[in-house]
Amino acid sequence: MSRENVKLVRALQFDPDVDLAEAFRDDAAWAELARASASLFHSNFVSTFPGLLDDEKTYPGLDGLRAGWLAWLAPWATYRAEIIEAIDCGDRVLLLVHDFGRREGSAEEIRGNNAAVWTVREGKIARAEFHTGRDEALKAVGLEE
């Protein structure tokens, strides 16, 4: 079943040339995306942003996912992510990503290596954890470097 989990998580990722700041800020585009993908998320889906936002806060549902991303993206004029690797961890999928962003008022693009841990339950996404850096994500799935 875990190969299907990787396929499911990969299917939910934006193409690397999509500006995430624009995608999450556009109400109409978000509404369409949420409608199209809602059936892929567990009814109790939550997301967290440890190291990015309040480490203790969880964001329930797809509206919560968007709220968390909007909070993270607030200072960014542009932001995109490219998947480097998707690692099968049973009921979890570890995504290693290379992020590219440009802050408001700056021409310089900032790059970072980050990670996300997606938990799948009953064939649907139950949890998404977005981490700055990879160490905490690796630790979360038991693959500490």
N, CA, C and O atoms as CSV, one atom per row, in Angstrom:
chain,resi,resn,atom,element,x,y,z
A,1,MET,N,N,0.824,-1.206,0.000
A,1,MET,CA,C,0.000,0.000,0.000
A,1,MET,C,C,0.859,1.258,0.000
A,1,MET,O,O,0.394,2.304,-0.453
A,2,SER,N,N,2.091,1.195,0.490
A,2,SER,CA,C,2.878,2.411,0.626
A,2,SER,C,C,3.288,3.000,-0.717
A,2,SER,O,O,3.484,4.212,-0.811
A,3,ARG,N,N,3.425,2.183,-1.758
A,3,ARG,CA,C,3.721,2.727,-3.079
A,3,ARG,C,C,2.565,3.630,-3.527
A,3,ARG,O,O,2.780,4.674,-4.144
A,4,GLU,N,N,1.338,3.208,-3.205
A,4,GLU,CA,C,0.172,4.027,-3.519
A,4,GLU,C,C,0.197,5.332,-2.724
A,4,GLU,O,O,-0.238,6.373,-3.218
A,5,ASN,N,N,0.707,5.272,-1.494
A,5,ASN,CA,C,0.811,6.479,-0.677
A,5,ASN,C,C,1.733,7.504,-1.336
A,5,ASN,O,O,1.416,8.693,-1.387
A,6,VAL,N,N,2.868,7.039,-1.835
A,6,VAL,CA,C,3.811,7.931,-2.515
A,6,VAL,C,C,3.139,8.534,-3.748
A,6,VAL,O,O,3.256,9.733,-3.999
A,7,LYS,N,N,2.447,7.713,-4.506
A,7,LYS,CA,C,1.754,8.191,-5.706
A,7,LYS,C,C,0.706,9.242,-5.349
A,7,LYS,O,O,0.590,10.260,-6.031
A,8,LEU,N,N,-0.055,9.002,-4.284
A,8,LEU,CA,C,-1.074,9.952,-3.830
A,8,LEU,C,C,-0.443,11.285,-3.445
A,8,LEU,O,O,-0.912,12.339,-3.873
A,9,VAL,N,N,0.609,11.246,-2.646
A,9,VAL,CA,C,1.259,12.478,-2.193
A,9,VAL,C,C,1.864,13.234,-3.372
A,9,VAL,O,O,1.732,14.454,-3.465
A,10,ARG,N,N,2.518,12.521,-4.257
A,10,ARG,CA,C,3.101,13.176,-5.440
A,10,ARG,C,C,2.027,13.852,-6.293
A,10,ARG,O,O,2.253,14.929,-6.844
A,11,ALA,N,N,0.870,13.223,-6.397
A,11,ALA,CA,C,-0.216,13.776,-7.214
A,11,ALA,C,C,-0.720,15.105,-6.664
A,11,ALA,O,O,-1.272,15.909,-7.414
A,12,LEU,N,N,-0.540,15.349,-5.373
A,12,LEU,CA,C,-1.032,16.579,-4.753
A,12,LEU,C,C,-0.030,17.736,-4.812
A,12,LEU,O,O,-0.345,18.850,-4.393
A,13,GLN,N,N,1.157,17.480,-5.322
A,13,GLN,CA,C,2.184,18.515,-5.330
A,13,GLN,C,C,2.042,19.408,-6.557
A,13,GLN,O,O,1.656,18.956,-7.635
A,14,PHE,N,N,2.356,20.663,-6.371
A,14,PHE,CA,C,2.352,21.619,-7.472
A,14,PHE,C,C,3.545,21.345,-8.383
A,14,PHE,O,O,4.575,20.846,-7.930
A,15,ASP,N,N,3.407,21.669,-9.650
A,15,ASP,CA,C,4.536,21.604,-10.575
A,15,ASP,C,C,5.604,22.587,-10.094
A,15,ASP,O,O,5.277,23.605,-9.484
A,16,PRO,N,N,6.888,22.289,-10.366
A,16,PRO,CA,C,7.960,23.154,-9.842
A,16,PRO,C,C,7.967,24.574,-10.397
A,16,PRO,O,O,8.608,25.451,-9.818
A,17,ASP,N,N,7.276,24.818,-11.494
A,17,ASP,CA,C,7.245,26.175,-12.042
A,17,ASP,C,C,6.052,26.999,-11.558
A,17,ASP,O,O,5.912,28.161,-11.937
A,18,VAL,N,N,5.187,26.405,-10.721
A,18,VAL,CA,C,4.018,27.117,-10.187
A,18,VAL,C,C,4.437,27.991,-9.012
A,18,VAL,O,O,5.121,27.529,-8.098
A,19,ASP,N,N,4.027,29.244,-9.039
A,19,ASP,CA,C,4.287,30.168,-7.936
A,19,ASP,C,C,3.273,29.876,-6.828
A,19,ASP,O,O,2.088,30.182,-6.966
A,20,LEU,N,N,3.742,29.286,-5.736
A,20,LEU,CA,C,2.858,28.919,-4.631
A,20,LEU,C,C,2.231,30.144,-3.977
A,20,LEU,O,O,1.091,30.084,-3.518
A,21,ALA,N,N,2.962,31.248,-3.929
A,21,ALA,CA,C,2.409,32.471,-3.339
A,21,ALA,C,C,1.174,32.900,-4.118
A,21,ALA,O,O,0.153,33.256,-3.531
A,22,GLU,N,N,1.270,32.867,-5.412
A,22,GLU,CA,C,0.135,33.238,-6.259
A,22,GLU,C,C,-0.995,32.215,-6.140
A,22,GLU,O,O,-2.164,32.586,-6.030
A,23,ALA,N,N,-0.648,30.937,-6.163
A,23,ALA,CA,C,-1.666,29.878,-6.113
A,23,ALA,C,C,-2.479,29.917,-4.824
A,23,ALA,O,O,-3.699,29.761,-4.859
A,24,PHE,N,N,-1.821,30.122,-3.694
A,24,PHE,CA,C,-2.546,30.142,-2.418
A,24,PHE,C,C,-3.297,31.446,-2.204
A,24,PHE,O,O,-4.301,31.462,-1.492
A,25,ARG,N,N,-2.840,32.535,-2.798
A,25,ARG,CA,C,-3.499,33.835,-2.609
A,25,ARG,C,C,-4.721,34.025,-3.497
A,25,ARG,O,O,-5.587,34.842,-3.183
A,26,ASP,N,N,-4.806,33.303,-4.578
A,26,ASP,CA,C,-5.898,33.457,-5.541
A,26,ASP,C,C,-7.122,32.686,-5.044
A,26,ASP,O,O,-7.134,31.456,-5.071
A,27,ASP,N,N,-8.157,33.413,-4.589
A,27,ASP,CA,C,-9.353,32.783,-4.008
A,27,ASP,C,C,-10.035,31.818,-4.972
A,27,ASP,O,O,-10.402,30.708,-4.586
A,28,ALA,N,N,-10.204,32.236,-6.215
A,28,ALA,CA,C,-10.904,31.385,-7.187
A,28,ALA,C,C,-10.094,30.128,-7.502
A,28,ALA,O,O,-10.646,29.029,-7.560
A,29,ALA,N,N,-8.795,30.290,-7.703
A,29,ALA,CA,C,-7.939,29.133,-7.999
A,29,ALA,C,C,-7.911,28.178,-6.810
A,29,ALA,O,O,-7.957,26.960,-6.986
A,30,TRP,N,N,-7.834,28.734,-5.596
A,30,TRP,CA,C,-7.830,27.875,-4.417
A,30,TRP,C,C,-9.150,27.110,-4.284
A,30,TRP,O,O,-9.150,25.918,-3.978
A,31,ALA,N,N,-10.261,27.788,-4.512
A,31,ALA,CA,C,-11.568,27.133,-4.400
A,31,ALA,C,C,-11.671,25.967,-5.379
A,31,ALA,O,O,-12.181,24.904,-5.027
A,32,GLU,N,N,-11.197,26.160,-6.584
A,32,GLU,CA,C,-11.225,25.093,-7.589
A,32,GLU,C,C,-10.303,23.940,-7.185
A,32,GLU,O,O,-10.678,22.772,-7.288
A,33,LEU,N,N,-9.114,24.272,-6.731
A,33,LEU,CA,C,-8.170,23.241,-6.285
A,33,LEU,C,C,-8.729,22.451,-5.103
A,33,LEU,O,O,-8.616,21.226,-5.069
A,34,ALA,N,N,-9.322,23.136,-4.149
A,34,ALA,CA,C,-9.911,22.472,-2.976
A,34,ALA,C,C,-11.043,21.546,-3.392
A,34,ALA,O,O,-11.141,20.422,-2.898
A,35,ARG,N,N,-11.895,22.007,-4.295
A,35,ARG,CA,C,-12.996,21.156,-4.790
A,35,ARG,C,C,-12.443,19.913,-5.489
A,35,ARG,O,O,-12.927,18.803,-5.265
A,36,ALA,N,N,-11.443,20.101,-6.324
A,36,ALA,CA,C,-10.897,19.001,-7.113
A,36,ALA,C,C,-10.159,17.968,-6.269
A,36,ALA,O,O,-10.118,16.791,-6.627
A,37,SER,N,N,-9.579,18.396,-5.158
A,37,SER,CA,C,-8.754,17.475,-4.366
A,37,SER,C,C,-9.380,17.047,-3.040
A,37,SER,O,O,-8.802,16.218,-2.338
A,38,ALA,N,N,-10.522,17.577,-2.681
A,38,ALA,CA,C,-11.129,17.310,-1.369
A,38,ALA,C,C,-11.291,15.822,-1.084
A,38,ALA,O,O,-11.100,15.392,0.054
A,39,SER,N,N,-11.633,15.040,-2.077
A,39,SER,CA,C,-11.863,13.609,-1.856
A,39,SER,C,C,-10.587,12.851,-1.518
A,39,SER,O,O,-10.653,11.701,-1.084
A,40,LEU,N,N,-9.431,13.469,-1.707
A,40,LEU,CA,C,-8.153,12.824,-1.414
A,40,LEU,C,C,-7.709,13.031,0.033
A,40,LEU,O,O,-6.723,12.440,0.475
A,41,PHE,N,N,-8.437,13.871,0.768
A,41,PHE,CA,C,-8.071,14.198,2.142
A,41,PHE,C,C,-9.037,13.541,3.124
A,41,PHE,O,O,-10.247,13.503,2.899
A,42,HIS,N,N,-8.483,13.032,4.205
A,42,HIS,CA,C,-9.259,12.415,5.278
A,42,HIS,C,C,-10.140,13.492,5.928
A,42,HIS,O,O,-9.776,14.668,5.947
A,43,SER,N,N,-11.274,13.093,6.447
A,43,SER,CA,C,-12.197,14.064,7.058
A,43,SER,C,C,-11.580,14.782,8.260
A,43,SER,O,O,-12.000,15.886,8.604
A,44,ASN,N,N,-10.587,14.160,8.900
A,44,ASN,CA,C,-9.915,14.773,10.052
A,44,ASN,C,C,-8.542,15.324,9.695
A,44,ASN,O,O,-7.681,15.438,10.567
A,45,PHE,N,N,-8.322,15.670,8.428
A,45,PHE,CA,C,-7.028,16.172,7.976
A,45,PHE,C,C,-6.588,17.404,8.757
A,45,PHE,O,O,-7.381,18.311,9.011
A,46,VAL,N,N,-5.306,17.421,9.135
A,46,VAL,CA,C,-4.692,18.595,9.763
A,46,VAL,C,C,-3.311,18.809,9.154
A,46,VAL,O,O,-2.691,17.881,8.636
A,47,SER,N,N,-2.851,20.038,9.229
A,47,SER,CA,C,-1.491,20.349,8.810
A,47,SER,C,C,-0.799,21.119,9.926
A,47,SER,O,O,-1.436,21.795,10.734
A,48,THR,N,N,0.515,20.996,9.943
A,48,THR,CA,C,1.340,21.717,10.909
A,48,THR,C,C,2.539,22.299,10.173
A,48,THR,O,O,2.901,21.842,9.089
A,49,PHE,N,N,3.141,23.304,10.773
A,49,PHE,CA,C,4.267,23.995,10.165
A,49,PHE,C,C,5.387,24.173,11.203
A,49,PHE,O,O,5.792,25.302,11.479
A,50,PRO,N,N,5.893,23.062,11.784
A,50,PRO,CA,C,6.925,23.184,12.819
A,50,PRO,C,C,8.178,23.859,12.269
A,50,PRO,O,O,8.694,23.480,11.217
A,51,GLY,N,N,8.652,24.851,12.991
A,51,GLY,CA,C,9.830,25.590,12.569
A,51,GLY,C,C,9.515,26.714,11.602
A,51,GLY,O,O,10.341,27.604,11.397
A,52,LEU,N,N,8.336,26.688,11.005
A,52,LEU,CA,C,7.924,27.745,10.075
A,52,LEU,C,C,7.002,28.731,10.769
A,52,LEU,O,O,7.185,29.946,10.693
A,53,LEU,N,N,6.006,28.174,11.447
A,53,LEU,CA,C,5.018,28.962,12.171
A,53,LEU,C,C,5.012,28.457,13.616
A,53,LEU,O,O,5.965,27.797,14.032
A,54,ASP,N,N,3.996,28.740,14.364
A,54,ASP,CA,C,3.852,28.265,15.737
A,54,ASP,C,C,3.952,26.742,15.762
A,54,ASP,O,O,3.106,26.049,15.197
A,55,ASP,N,N,4.995,26.223,16.421
A,55,ASP,CA,C,5.246,24.778,16.445
A,55,ASP,C,C,4.093,23.970,17.022
A,55,ASP,O,O,3.937,22.800,16.670
A,56,GLU,N,N,3.296,24.545,17.879
A,56,GLU,CA,C,2.235,23.806,18.559
A,56,GLU,C,C,0.896,23.852,17.832
A,56,GLU,O,O,0.001,23.069,18.152
A,57,LYS,N,N,0.738,24.742,16.870
A,57,LYS,CA,C,-0.558,24.946,16.243
A,57,LYS,C,C,-0.799,23.920,15.136
A,57,LYS,O,O,0.096,23.605,14.352
A,58,THR,N,N,-2.024,23.411,15.091
A,58,THR,CA,C,-2.458,22.575,13.975
A,58,THR,C,C,-3.526,23.340,13.205
A,58,THR,O,O,-4.292,24.114,13.779
A,59,TYR,N,N,-3.563,23.115,11.924
A,59,TYR,CA,C,-4.484,23.794,11.029
A,59,TYR,C,C,-5.435,22.743,10.460
A,59,TYR,O,O,-5.023,21.948,9.615
A,60,PRO,N,N,-6.695,22.716,10.899
A,60,PRO,CA,C,-7.621,21.673,10.451
A,60,PRO,C,C,-8.184,21.927,9.053
A,60,PRO,O,O,-8.471,23.063,8.675
A,61,GLY,N,N,-8.334,20.838,8.296
A,61,GLY,CA,C,-8.983,20.880,6.997
A,61,GLY,C,C,-8.193,21.599,5.927
A,61,GLY,O,O,-7.094,22.102,6.161
A,62,LEU,N,N,-8.786,21.632,4.747
A,62,LEU,CA,C,-8.139,22.318,3.634
A,62,LEU,C,C,-8.085,23.825,3.847
A,62,LEU,O,O,-7.142,24.481,3.405
A,63,ASP,N,N,-9.089,24.376,4.519
A,63,ASP,CA,C,-9.033,25.807,4.846
A,63,ASP,C,C,-7.859,26.093,5.779
A,63,ASP,O,O,-7.196,27.123,5.657
A,64,GLY,N,N,-7.611,25.177,6.705
A,64,GLY,CA,C,-6.470,25.328,7.597
A,64,GLY,C,C,-5.154,25.224,6.851
A,64,GLY,O,O,-4.217,25.974,7.124
A,65,LEU,N,N,-5.084,24.289,5.906
A,65,LEU,CA,C,-3.880,24.152,5.079
A,65,LEU,C,C,-3.588,25.460,4.364
A,65,LEU,O,O,-2.449,25.927,4.342
A,66,ARG,N,N,-4.615,26.042,3.785
A,66,ARG,CA,C,-4.428,27.317,3.093
A,66,ARG,C,C,-4.024,28.420,4.070
A,66,ARG,O,O,-3.130,29.211,3.770
A,67,ALA,N,N,-4.667,28.482,5.224
A,67,ALA,CA,C,-4.335,29.520,6.213
A,67,ALA,C,C,-2.877,29.418,6.650
A,67,ALA,O,O,-2.192,30.432,6.780
A,68,GLY,N,N,-2.408,28.208,6.873
A,68,GLY,CA,C,-1.010,28.020,7.257
A,68,GLY,C,C,-0.057,28.464,6.160
A,68,GLY,O,O,0.932,29.150,6.421
A,69,TRP,N,N,-0.362,28.067,4.937
A,69,TRP,CA,C,0.491,28.479,3.819
A,69,TRP,C,C,0.451,29.992,3.621
A,69,TRP,O,O,1.482,30.605,3.346
A,70,LEU,N,N,-0.724,30.598,3.757
A,70,LEU,CA,C,-0.802,32.055,3.608
A,70,LEU,C,C,0.022,32.767,4.675
A,70,LEU,O,O,0.662,33.780,4.393
A,71,ALA,N,N,0.010,32.238,5.901
A,71,ALA,CA,C,0.826,32.830,6.964
A,71,ALA,C,C,2.314,32.706,6.627
A,71,ALA,O,O,3.073,33.660,6.795
A,72,TRP,N,N,2.725,31.534,6.154
A,72,TRP,CA,C,4.128,31.317,5.804
A,72,TRP,C,C,4.532,32.191,4.613
A,72,TRP,O,O,5.638,32.731,4.584
A,73,LEU,N,N,3.642,32.329,3.640
A,73,LEU,CA,C,3.964,33.051,2.413
A,73,LEU,C,C,3.844,34.569,2.528
A,73,LEU,O,O,4.195,35.282,1.587
A,74,ALA,N,N,3.361,35.076,3.652
A,74,ALA,CA,C,3.120,36.517,3.796
A,74,ALA,C,C,4.287,37.396,3.335
A,74,ALA,O,O,4.045,38.357,2.604
A,75,PRO,N,N,5.530,37.122,3.719
A,75,PRO,CA,C,6.617,38.013,3.295
A,75,PRO,C,C,7.190,37.707,1.915
A,75,PRO,O,O,8.092,38.405,1.454
A,76,TRP,N,N,6.679,36.675,1.253
A,76,TRP,CA,C,7.256,36.245,-0.022
A,76,TRP,C,C,6.483,36.826,-1.204
A,76,TRP,O,O,5.255,36.757,-1.252
A,77,ALA,N,N,7.216,37.394,-2.148
A,77,ALA,CA,C,6.609,37.860,-3.400
A,77,ALA,C,C,6.364,36.661,-4.313
A,77,ALA,O,O,5.321,36.569,-4.961
A,78,THR,N,N,7.318,35.754,-4.359
A,78,THR,CA,C,7.189,34.519,-5.137
A,78,THR,C,C,7.747,33.371,-4.316
A,78,THR,O,O,8.613,33.568,-3.464
A,79,TYR,N,N,7.243,32.165,-4.581
A,79,TYR,CA,C,7.716,30.989,-3.842
A,79,TYR,C,C,7.351,29.753,-4.651
A,79,TYR,O,O,6.207,29.604,-5.080
A,80,ARG,N,N,8.307,28.879,-4.858
A,80,ARG,CA,C,8.028,27.630,-5.549
A,80,ARG,C,C,8.858,26.513,-4.919
A,80,ARG,O,O,9.843,26.763,-4.225
A,81,ALA,N,N,8.440,25.291,-5.175
A,81,ALA,CA,C,9.113,24.131,-4.589
A,81,ALA,C,C,9.285,23.045,-5.641
A,81,ALA,O,O,8.404,22.804,-6.466
A,82,GLU,N,N,10.431,22.407,-5.590
A,82,GLU,CA,C,10.742,21.320,-6.512
A,82,GLU,C,C,11.024,20.060,-5.687
A,82,GLU,O,O,11.870,20.075,-4.792
A,83,ILE,N,N,10.319,18.983,-5.990
A,83,ILE,CA,C,10.541,17.724,-5.271
A,83,ILE,C,C,11.873,17.137,-5.707
A,83,ILE,O,O,12.138,16.963,-6.897
A,84,ILE,N,N,12.693,16.839,-4.728
A,84,ILE,CA,C,13.971,16.169,-4.982
A,84,ILE,C,C,13.781,14.656,-4.879
A,84,ILE,O,O,14.276,13.894,-5.709
A,85,GLU,N,N,13.050,14.239,-3.839
A,85,GLU,CA,C,12.834,12.812,-3.622
A,85,GLU,C,C,11.596,12.598,-2.761
A,85,GLU,O,O,11.318,13.380,-1.852
A,86,ALA,N,N,10.866,11.548,-3.053
A,86,ALA,CA,C,9.732,11.114,-2.228
A,86,ALA,C,C,10.115,9.754,-1.656
A,86,ALA,O,O,10.368,8.808,-2.402
A,87,ILE,N,N,10.158,9.662,-0.332
A,87,ILE,CA,C,10.624,8.448,0.333
A,87,ILE,C,C,9.461,7.748,1.018
A,87,ILE,O,O,8.762,8.337,1.842
A,88,ASP,N,N,9.267,6.503,0.669
A,88,ASP,CA,C,8.223,5.662,1.235
A,88,ASP,C,C,8.601,5.306,2.677
A,88,ASP,O,O,9.633,4.683,2.925
A,89,CYS,N,N,7.758,5.707,3.608
A,89,CYS,CA,C,7.966,5.403,5.030
A,89,CYS,C,C,6.730,4.707,5.593
A,89,CYS,O,O,6.301,5.011,6.706
A,90,GLY,N,N,6.162,3.790,4.843
A,90,GLY,CA,C,4.968,3.084,5.287
A,90,GLY,C,C,3.746,3.957,5.154
A,90,GLY,O,O,3.354,4.324,4.046
A,91,ASP,N,N,3.130,4.299,6.295
A,91,ASP,CA,C,1.945,5.157,6.246
A,91,ASP,C,C,2.305,6.636,6.122
A,91,ASP,O,O,1.424,7.495,6.100
A,92,ARG,N,N,3.596,6.927,6.041
A,92,ARG,CA,C,4.049,8.308,5.841
A,92,ARG,C,C,4.926,8.386,4.599
A,92,ARG,O,O,5.576,7.417,4.205
A,93,VAL,N,N,4.923,9.556,4.003
A,93,VAL,CA,C,5.766,9.832,2.845
A,93,VAL,C,C,6.587,11.061,3.182
A,93,VAL,O,O,6.048,12.110,3.536
A,94,LEU,N,N,7.893,10.917,3.069
A,94,LEU,CA,C,8.808,12.027,3.306
A,94,LEU,C,C,9.143,12.658,1.966
A,94,LEU,O,O,9.680,11.997,1.077
A,95,LEU,N,N,8.827,13.935,1.822
A,95,LEU,CA,C,9.181,14.671,0.616
A,95,LEU,C,C,10.366,15.564,0.919
A,95,LEU,O,O,10.302,16.410,1.811
A,96,LEU,N,N,11.430,15.379,0.190
A,96,LEU,CA,C,12.575,16.277,0.274
A,96,LEU,C,C,12.425,17.260,-0.874
A,96,LEU,O,O,12.284,16.861,-2.030
A,97,VAL,N,N,12.457,18.535,-0.555
A,97,VAL,CA,C,12.198,19.563,-1.554
A,97,VAL,C,C,13.287,20.626,-1.562
A,97,VAL,O,O,13.976,20.862,-0.570
A,98,HIS,N,N,13.407,21.238,-2.689
A,98,HIS,CA,C,14.275,22.403,-2.838
A,98,HIS,C,C,13.334,23.574,-3.094
A,98,HIS,O,O,12.615,23.592,-4.093
A,99,ASP,N,N,13.339,24.555,-2.189
A,99,ASP,CA,C,12.448,25.709,-2.285
A,99,ASP,C,C,13.196,26.914,-2.832
A,99,ASP,O,O,14.392,27.091,-2.598
A,100,PHE,N,N,12.459,27.733,-3.566
A,100,PHE,CA,C,12.991,28.961,-4.146
A,100,PHE,C,C,12.012,30.074,-3.812
A,100,PHE,O,O,10.817,29.949,-4.081
A,101,GLY,N,N,12.498,31.151,-3.235
A,101,GLY,CA,C,11.605,32.252,-2.906
A,101,GLY,C,C,12.269,33.600,-3.068
A,101,GLY,O,O,13.490,33.732,-2.984
A,102,ARG,N,N,11.435,34.595,-3.301
A,102,ARG,CA,C,11.912,35.970,-3.375
A,102,ARG,C,C,11.031,36.806,-2.471
A,102,ARG,O,O,9.810,36.833,-2.622
A,103,ARG,N,N,11.662,37.490,-1.528
A,103,ARG,CA,C,10.934,38.330,-0.578
A,103,ARG,C,C,10.424,39.595,-1.256
A,103,ARG,O,O,10.990,40.063,-2.244
A,104,GLU,N,N,9.345,40.136,-0.702
A,104,GLU,CA,C,8.814,41.411,-1.192
A,104,GLU,C,C,9.933,42.452,-1.159
A,104,GLU,O,O,10.668,42.539,-0.176
A,105,GLY,N,N,10.067,43.237,-2.221
A,105,GLY,CA,C,11.040,44.317,-2.274
A,105,GLY,C,C,12.459,43.879,-2.592
A,105,GLY,O,O,13.377,44.698,-2.539
A,106,SER,N,N,12.663,42.611,-2.920
A,106,SER,CA,C,14.006,42.116,-3.209
A,106,SER,C,C,14.024,41.448,-4.580
A,106,SER,O,O,13.028,40.869,-5.016
A,107,ALA,N,N,15.158,41.536,-5.247
A,107,ALA,CA,C,15.331,40.851,-6.525
A,107,ALA,C,C,16.059,39.526,-6.332
A,107,ALA,O,O,16.117,38.705,-7.247
A,108,GLU,N,N,16.613,39.323,-5.146
A,108,GLU,CA,C,17.408,38.115,-4.867
A,108,GLU,C,C,16.511,36.920,-4.552
A,108,GLU,O,O,15.598,37.012,-3.731
A,109,GLU,N,N,16.783,35.802,-5.215
A,109,GLU,CA,C,16.060,34.568,-4.933
A,109,GLU,C,C,16.805,33.801,-3.844
A,109,GLU,O,O,18.014,33.587,-3.927
A,110,ILE,N,N,16.055,33.396,-2.827
A,110,ILE,CA,C,16.604,32.621,-1.716
A,110,ILE,C,C,16.268,31.162,-1.962
A,110,ILE,O,O,15.159,30.839,-2.387
A,111,ARG,N,N,17.223,30.280,-1.695
A,111,ARG,CA,C,17.010,28.849,-1.907
A,111,ARG,C,C,17.189,28.110,-0.596
A,111,ARG,O,O,17.992,28.500,0.252
A,112,GLY,N,N,16.433,27.042,-0.443
A,112,GLY,CA,C,16.550,26.238,0.770
A,112,GLY,C,C,16.170,24.792,0.521
A,112,GLY,O,O,15.384,24.482,-0.374
A,113,ASN,N,N,16.739,23.919,1.325
A,113,ASN,CA,C,16.398,22.500,1.286
A,113,ASN,C,C,15.488,22.213,2.461
A,113,ASN,O,O,15.913,22.280,3.614
A,114,ASN,N,N,14.237,21.892,2.174
A,114,ASN,CA,C,13.243,21.672,3.206
A,114,ASN,C,C,12.602,20.309,3.027
A,114,ASN,O,O,13.003,19.538,2.156
A,115,ALA,N,N,11.609,20.013,3.847
A,115,ALA,CA,C,10.975,18.696,3.776
A,115,ALA,C,C,9.546,18.779,4.295
A,115,ALA,O,O,9.169,19.702,5.017
A,116,ALA,N,N,8.774,17.788,3.900
A,116,ALA,CA,C,7.410,17.635,4.395
A,116,ALA,C,C,7.175,16.161,4.681
A,116,ALA,O,O,7.704,15.282,4.000
A,117,VAL,N,N,6.374,15.913,5.701
A,117,VAL,CA,C,5.969,14.549,6.034
A,117,VAL,C,C,4.461,14.485,5.867
A,117,VAL,O,O,3.722,15.220,6.522
A,118,TRP,N,N,4.011,13.604,4.988
A,118,TRP,CA,C,2.590,13.414,4.705
A,118,TRP,C,C,2.178,12.063,5.274
A,118,TRP,O,O,2.816,11.049,4.990
A,119,THR,N,N,1.122,12.041,6.068
A,119,THR,CA,C,0.615,10.797,6.654
A,119,THR,C,C,-0.655,10.396,5.914
A,119,THR,O,O,-1.550,11.212,5.694
A,120,VAL,N,N,-0.713,9.121,5.534
A,120,VAL,CA,C,-1.866,8.586,4.817
A,120,VAL,C,C,-2.579,7.589,5.722
A,120,VAL,O,O,-1.957,6.710,6.318
A,121,ARG,N,N,-3.886,7.743,5.812
A,121,ARG,CA,C,-4.718,6.826,6.600
A,121,ARG,C,C,-5.961,6.498,5.781
A,121,ARG,O,O,-6.638,7.392,5.274
A,122,GLU,N,N,-6.247,5.219,5.661
A,122,GLU,CA,C,-7.430,4.767,4.917
A,122,GLU,C,C,-7.415,5.268,3.471
A,122,GLU,O,O,-8.462,5.566,2.895
A,123,GLY,N,N,-6.215,5.355,2.895
A,123,GLY,CA,C,-6.085,5.761,1.505
A,123,GLY,C,C,-6.239,7.242,1.240
A,123,GLY,O,O,-6.326,7.663,0.087
A,124,LYS,N,N,-6.273,8.044,2.306
A,124,LYS,CA,C,-6.423,9.495,2.160
A,124,LYS,C,C,-5.379,10.218,2.999
A,124,LYS,O,O,-4.842,9.663,3.958
A,125,ILE,N,N,-5.100,11.457,2.629
A,125,ILE,CA,C,-4.131,12.266,3.374
A,125,ILE,C,C,-4.761,12.673,4.705
A,125,ILE,O,O,-5.820,13.300,4.736
A,126,ALA,N,N,-4.098,12.308,5.803
A,126,ALA,CA,C,-4.612,12.606,7.136
A,126,ALA,C,C,-3.843,13.749,7.806
A,126,ALA,O,O,-4.389,14.452,8.656
A,127,ARG,N,N,-2.577,13.933,7.422
A,127,ARG,CA,C,-1.751,14.948,8.076
A,127,ARG,C,C,-0.634,15.372,7.128
A,127,ARG,O,O,-0.107,14.564,6.364
A,128,ALA,N,N,-0.287,16.651,7.191
A,128,ALA,CA,C,0.861,17.174,6.460
A,128,ALA,C,C,1.665,18.043,7.419
A,128,ALA,O,O,1.125,18.945,8.060
A,129,GLU,N,N,2.949,17.762,7.509
A,129,GLU,CA,C,3.863,18.542,8.355
A,129,GLU,C,C,4.908,19.163,7.443
A,129,GLU,O,O,5.611,18.453,6.724
A,130,PHE,N,N,5.012,20.492,7.470
A,130,PHE,CA,C,5.959,21.209,6.624
A,130,PHE,C,C,7.101,21.724,7.498
A,130,PHE,O,O,6.880,22.494,8.433
A,131,HIS,N,N,8.323,21.292,7.186
A,131,HIS,CA,C,9.496,21.599,8.007
A,131,HIS,C,C,10.481,22.486,7.245
A,131,HIS,O,O,10.666,22.331,6.038
A,132,THR,N,N,11.111,23.417,7.967
A,132,THR,CA,C,12.269,24.102,7.395
A,132,THR,C,C,13.445,23.204,7.696
A,132,THR,O,O,13.588,22.731,8.824
A,133,GLY,N,N,14.253,22.969,6.756
A,133,GLY,CA,C,15.361,22.046,6.934
A,133,GLY,C,C,14.857,20.621,6.938
A,133,GLY,O,O,13.654,20.369,7.005
A,134,ARG,N,N,15.775,19.713,6.868
A,134,ARG,CA,C,15.404,18.310,6.736
A,134,ARG,C,C,15.582,17.498,8.009
A,134,ARG,O,O,14.978,16.433,8.145
A,135,ASP,N,N,16.388,17.970,8.935
A,135,ASP,CA,C,16.698,17.169,10.127
A,135,ASP,C,C,15.464,16.764,10.923
A,135,ASP,O,O,15.318,15.598,11.291
A,136,GLU,N,N,14.581,17.711,11.188
A,136,GLU,CA,C,13.383,17.393,11.978
A,136,GLU,C,C,12.450,16.447,11.237
A,136,GLU,O,O,11.847,15.565,11.848
A,137,ALA,N,N,12.330,16.621,9.935
A,137,ALA,CA,C,11.484,15.723,9.147
A,137,ALA,C,C,12.066,14.316,9.131
A,137,ALA,O,O,11.332,13.337,9.268
A,138,LEU,N,N,13.364,14.214,8.966
A,138,LEU,CA,C,14.016,12.898,9.005
A,138,LEU,C,C,13.813,12.242,10.363
A,138,LEU,O,O,13.554,11.042,10.449
A,139,LYS,N,N,13.930,13.025,11.411
A,139,LYS,CA,C,13.718,12.508,12.766
A,139,LYS,C,C,12.270,12.040,12.937
A,139,LYS,O,O,12.022,11.018,13.576
A,140,ALA,N,N,11.321,12.778,12.371
A,140,ALA,CA,C,9.902,12.451,12.519
A,140,ALA,C,C,9.559,11.087,11.908
A,140,ALA,O,O,8.642,10.406,12.369
A,141,VAL,N,N,10.299,10.699,10.873
A,141,VAL,CA,C,10.036,9.406,10.221
A,141,VAL,C,C,11.066,8.346,10.601
A,141,VAL,O,O,11.065,7.253,10.034
A,142,GLY,N,N,11.951,8.659,11.562
A,142,GLY,CA,C,12.934,7.684,12.037
A,142,GLY,C,C,14.111,7.480,11.110
A,142,GLY,O,O,14.740,6.421,11.130
A,143,LEU,N,N,14.422,8.484,10.294
A,143,LEU,CA,C,15.556,8.380,9.365
A,143,LEU,C,C,16.616,9.441,9.656
A,143,LEU,O,O,17.161,10.052,8.737
A,144,GLU,N,N,16.900,9.651,10.918
A,144,GLU,CA,C,17.858,10.679,11.300
A,144,GLU,C,C,19.188,10.462,10.588
A,144,GLU,O,O,19.649,9.330,10.445
A,145,GLU,N,N,19.801,11.562,10.143
A,145,GLU,CA,C,21.093,11.458,9.475
A,145,GLU,C,C,22.201,11.338,10.490
A,145,GLU,O,O,23.371,11.239,10.119
